[in-house]
Amino acid sequence: MKKVLYSLFFALILSIFSFNAFEAKASDKLSNRAEAIVEIGKLLGLDGTQRDTQFKDVPKSHNASGYIQSAVDKGIINGYPDGTFKPSQELTRAHVAIFISRAFGSKLPTGNEAFKDVKKGDSAYSAIQQLVAAGITAGYPDGTFKPNDKLTQAHLKTFISRTDSYLKTGKKPTTNNTSKGNGTLKGTVIWKYNDFIGTKGDTGAVIYLFPTNATYPNYTKQQLFDWIDRKNELKDVYRTLADANGNYTFNNLPAGKYIAVISSKNAHRALLETLNSHNQLKTLFGDFNYSIFEANAMTIFKHQIREIEISDKSTVDFSADFGYSAW
């Protein structure tokens, strides 16, 4: 009885701790137009020295004044008809697409992706096409781009890092899935219940597969919550659950490279155990998307991450033994 009470106590403490950490990450601060110009300016190597600008709402004292005026000089921005730039205005997907296109457009490809909510006459149409073609961003599974969705600072960093990657390589950030055919991934996930009962199948453990050639959009907090709660699925993320014996199988997977994650259902991590982020998955999935995924699938539960390659007609095994639960 005492052991049960201790377990319940630590579960409560961990739940409170994890919920607070999760909310802190999920409520990441929204970015603004000035921050976008600063990041783009740094990537371009523009002069960021504070100085007078042509905009009445960007005085010399504004910390972004140098980059903003340099961006004007380069033809990246021109402000609004009333003589303002609106530096504190919250950044949208359309804003950042236009800024990046104007800054690096000659080095970006053209595209013709159709989106329900982006018309050819829209001011951001060509810019959005370029960013999608370069793999800097993507649309949503419902066929929309959501140009007016606001971006967090984490979202902005993802746009900038993917732009930088494309400029350095001339390729989409991840383009290494060129294999043909289909294969299978399977495995068994177990944990140790106690010394008397021993090892059991980790029923309900979640297995995720992220193709390394995918480009993920910046999902909203609610979209990610719904995905985590299995109310919907995300494009280009495979997911299944371990059965009553801890077994799982993905059949007919397209050949190529993946990042696979097994998240235990029954084995919890120690409260003070160091959590190591997987940088490749973070870059692939995007900072904000990854922060919420990490908080849910890896902060509380024991997990394993592995980079795997599926070949035509092959079967790859990825199993996990999580041992005892920490509480």
C-alpha positions in Angstrom: 0.0 0.0 0.0 2.8 2.4 0.9 4.5 1.7 -2.4 1.3 2.5 -4.3 0.9 5.8 -2.4 4.5 6.7 -3.2 3.9 5.9 -6.9 0.8 8.0 -7.0 2.6 10.9 -5.3 5.5 10.9 -7.8 3.1 10.5 -10.7 1.2 13.6 -9.5 4.5 15.6 -9.1 5.7 14.5 -12.5 2.4 15.3 -14.1 2.4 18.8 -12.7 6.1 19.3 -13.7 5.5 18.0 -17.3 2.3 19.9 -17.8 4.0 23.2 -16.8 7.0 22.5 -19.0 4.7 21.5 -21.9 2.7 24.7 -21.6 5.8 26.8 -21.4 7.0 25.4 -24.7 3.6 25.3 -26.4 2.9 28.9 -25.7 6.1 30.1 -27.4 6.2 33.8 -28.0 4.8 35.1 -31.3 7.3 36.6 -33.6 6.9 40.0 -35.3 8.0 41.7 -38.5 11.1 43.4 -37.1 12.4 40.1 -35.8 12.0 38.5 -39.2 14.0 41.3 -40.8 16.7 41.0 -38.2 17.1 37.3 -38.9 17.0 37.7 -42.6 19.5 40.6 -42.4 21.9 38.5 -40.4 21.7 35.7 -43.0 22.4 38.3 -45.7 25.2 39.9 -43.8 23.4 43.3 -43.8 24.6 46.3 -41.6 22.6 46.2 -38.4 24.0 49.4 -36.9 21.2 51.4 -35.4 20.4 54.5 -37.4 17.5 56.7 -38.8 15.1 55.0 -41.1 12.5 56.2 -43.6 9.7 54.9 -41.4 8.0 57.1 -38.8 7.4 54.2 -36.5 11.0 52.9 -36.6 13.3 55.5 -34.9 17.0 55.2 -34.6 16.6 54.0 -31.0 14.7 50.8 -32.2 17.0 47.8 -31.9 16.2 46.6 -35.4 16.5 50.0 -37.1 19.8 49.2 -38.8 18.6 46.0 -40.3 15.2 47.5 -41.3 16.9 50.4 -43.2 19.4 48.0 -44.8 16.5 45.9 -45.9 14.8 48.9 -47.5 18.1 49.8 -49.3 18.2 46.2 -50.7 14.5 46.4 -51.9 13.4 43.7 -49.4 10.8 45.8 -47.7 9.0 49.1 -48.5 6.5 49.5 -45.7 2.9 50.7 -45.8 1.3 53.6 -47.7 1.0 55.6 -44.4 4.8 55.7 -44.0 5.0 53.0 -41.3 6.6 49.6 -41.2 4.7 48.2 -38.2 7.7 46.5 -36.7 5.7 45.0 -33.8 3.0 43.6 -36.0 2.7 39.8 -35.5 4.4 37.9 -38.2 2.4 35.7 -40.6 3.4 32.9 -42.9 2.7 35.2 -45.8 4.9 38.0 -44.4 7.9 35.7 -44.0 7.4 34.2 -47.4 7.5 37.6 -49.0 10.5 38.7 -47.0 12.6 35.6 -47.8 11.6 35.7 -51.4 12.6 39.3 -51.9 15.9 38.7 -50.1 16.9 35.4 -51.8 14.5 35.0 -54.7 17.1 34.8 -57.4 18.5 31.7 -55.6 15.2 30.0 -55.0 13.3 27.7 -57.4 9.9 28.4 -58.8 6.9 26.2 -58.1 3.3 25.6 -59.0 1.8 24.0 -55.9 -2.0 24.6 -55.7 -3.5 25.8 -52.4 -7.2 26.4 -51.7 -6.5 29.7 -49.8 -3.7 31.1 -52.0 -4.8 32.6 -55.3 -2.6 33.7 -58.2 -3.4 37.3 -57.7 -2.4 37.3 -54.0 0.6 39.4 -53.1 2.4 36.4 -51.5 1.5 33.9 -54.2 4.9 33.7 -56.0 6.9 33.9 -52.7 4.9 31.0 -51.3 5.5 29.0 -54.4 9.3 29.5 -54.1 9.5 28.6 -50.5 7.5 25.4 -51.0 9.6 24.4 -54.0 12.7 24.9 -52.0 11.4 22.8 -49.1 11.5 25.7 -46.7 7.8 25.3 -45.8 4.8 23.2 -46.9 1.1 23.2 -47.0 -1.4 21.4 -44.8 -3.1 18.1 -45.3 -6.4 19.8 -46.1 -4.9 21.5 -49.2 -4.4 24.9 -47.6 -1.3 27.0 -46.8 -2.9 29.2 -44.1 -1.0 32.4 -45.2 -2.5 34.5 -42.3 -1.5 32.1 -39.6 0.8 33.8 -37.1 4.3 32.5 -36.4 6.1 31.9 -33.1 9.8 32.7 -32.7 10.4 29.0 -33.0 8.6 28.9 -36.3 10.6 31.8 -37.6 13.9 30.0 -36.7 12.7 27.0 -38.7 12.1 29.1 -41.7 15.5 30.8 -41.4 17.4 27.5 -40.8 15.7 25.8 -43.8 16.5 28.8 -46.0 20.1 28.8 -44.9 20.3 25.0 -45.6 18.9 25.5 -49.1 21.2 28.4 -49.9 24.2 26.3 -48.9 23.3 23.2 -50.7 20.9 24.2 -53.5 18.7 21.3 -52.4 15.7 20.8 -50.2 16.8 20.4 -46.5 16.3 16.7 -46.7 16.4 14.9 -50.1 17.9 11.5 -49.4 14.9 9.2 -50.0 15.5 8.2 -53.6 15.1 4.4 -53.2 12.3 2.5 -55.0 10.0 -0.2 -53.8 8.5 -1.1 -50.4 9.6 -2.8 -47.3 8.5 -3.7 -43.7 9.4 -2.4 -40.2 8.5 -4.5 -37.2 9.5 -5.0 -33.7 8.6 -5.9 -30.1 8.4 -3.4 -27.2 8.6 -4.8 -23.7 9.0 -3.5 -20.1 9.4 -5.1 -16.7 6.3 -5.0 -14.5 8.0 -6.3 -11.4 10.3 -9.2 -10.2 7.3 -11.5 -9.7 5.4 -11.0 -12.9 8.5 -10.1 -15.0 8.6 -8.8 -18.5 5.4 -7.9 -20.3 4.5 -6.5 -23.7 4.4 -2.7 -23.7 0.8 -2.6 -24.9 -0.2 0.7 -26.3 3.4 1.9 -26.9 3.5 4.4 -29.8 5.8 4.0 -32.7 6.3 7.0 -35.0 8.1 7.2 -38.3 9.3 10.4 -39.9 10.5 10.1 -43.5 13.7 12.2 -43.8 12.7 13.6 -47.2 9.5 15.1 -45.8 8.8 18.9 -45.4 6.6 19.7 -42.4 4.5 22.9 -42.0 4.4 24.9 -38.8 1.5 23.3 -37.1 -0.6 25.1 -34.5 -0.6 24.1 -30.9 -4.2 22.7 -31.3 -3.3 20.7 -34.4 -0.4 19.1 -32.5 -2.5 18.4 -29.5 -5.2 16.7 -31.6 -2.5 14.6 -33.3 -1.0 13.6 -30.0 -4.4 12.6 -28.7 -4.9 10.6 -31.9 -7.8 12.7 -33.1 -6.1 13.2 -36.4 -3.1 12.2 -38.4 -0.3 14.4 -39.8 0.8 14.2 -43.4 4.1 12.2 -43.7 4.1 10.9 -40.2 3.5 7.1 -39.8 2.2 5.9 -36.5 1.0 2.7 -35.0 0.5 1.1 -31.5 2.1 -2.0 -30.0 -0.5 -4.8 -29.5 -1.2 -6.9 -26.4 2.1 -8.7 -26.8 4.1 -5.6 -27.5 4.4 -6.4 -31.2 3.9 -3.9 -34.1 4.4 -3.9 -37.9 4.5 -1.3 -40.6 3.8 -3.0 -44.0 4.4 -1.6 -47.5 6.6 1.3 -46.3 8.1 3.3 -49.2 11.8 2.5 -49.4 14.0 5.2 -48.0 15.4 6.7 -44.8 13.4 7.4 -41.7 13.7 8.6 -38.1 11.8 6.1 -35.9 10.7 6.8 -32.4 9.3 4.3 -29.9 7.5 5.9 -26.9 6.6 3.6 -24.1 3.1 3.4 -22.7 3.9 1.9 -19.4 7.6 2.7 -18.5 8.1 6.3 -17.2 11.4 8.2 -17.1 13.0 9.2 -13.9 12.0 12.7 -12.9 15.5 14.2 -12.9 16.9 12.1 -15.8 18.5 14.3 -18.5 16.5 14.5 -21.7 18.6 14.5 -24.8 17.0 16.2 -27.8 17.4 14.5 -31.2 18.8 17.3 -33.4 18.1 15.7 -36.7 14.5 15.1 -35.9 14.2 18.6 -34.4 15.5 20.1 -37.7 13.3 17.9 -39.8 10.0 18.3 -37.9 10.6 22.0 -36.9 11.5 23.5 -33.6 8.0 24.3 -32.4 6.5 21.0 -33.6 9.3 19.1 -32.0 9.1 20.9 -28.7 5.5 19.7 -28.3 6.2 16.2 -29.5 9.2 15.9 -27.2 7.1 17.2 -24.2 4.4 14.6 -24.8 6.2 11.5 -26.2 9.6 11.8 -24.5 9.6 13.9 -21.4 7.3 11.5 -19.4 7.9 8.2 -21.1 10.9 6.1 -21.8 11.7 6.1 -25.5 14.2 5.1 -28.1 15.1 6.9 -31.4 16.9 5.4 -34.3 17.6 6.3 -37.9 16.6 3.4 -40.1 16.6 2.6 -43.8 14.0 0.6 -45.6 15.0 -1.2 -48.8 12.8 -2.9 -51.3 11.3 -6.2 -50.1 13.4 -6.0 -46.9 12.3 -6.3 -43.2 13.9 -4.2 -40.6 13.6 -4.9 -36.8 13.4 -2.1 -34.3 12.6 -3.4 -30.9 12.9 -1.9 -27.4 13.2 -3.3 -23.8 12.4 -0.4 -21.5 12.9 -2.3 -18.3 11.4 -1.1 -15.0 9.2 2.0 -14.9 10.9 4.8 -12.9 7.7 5.2 -10.9 
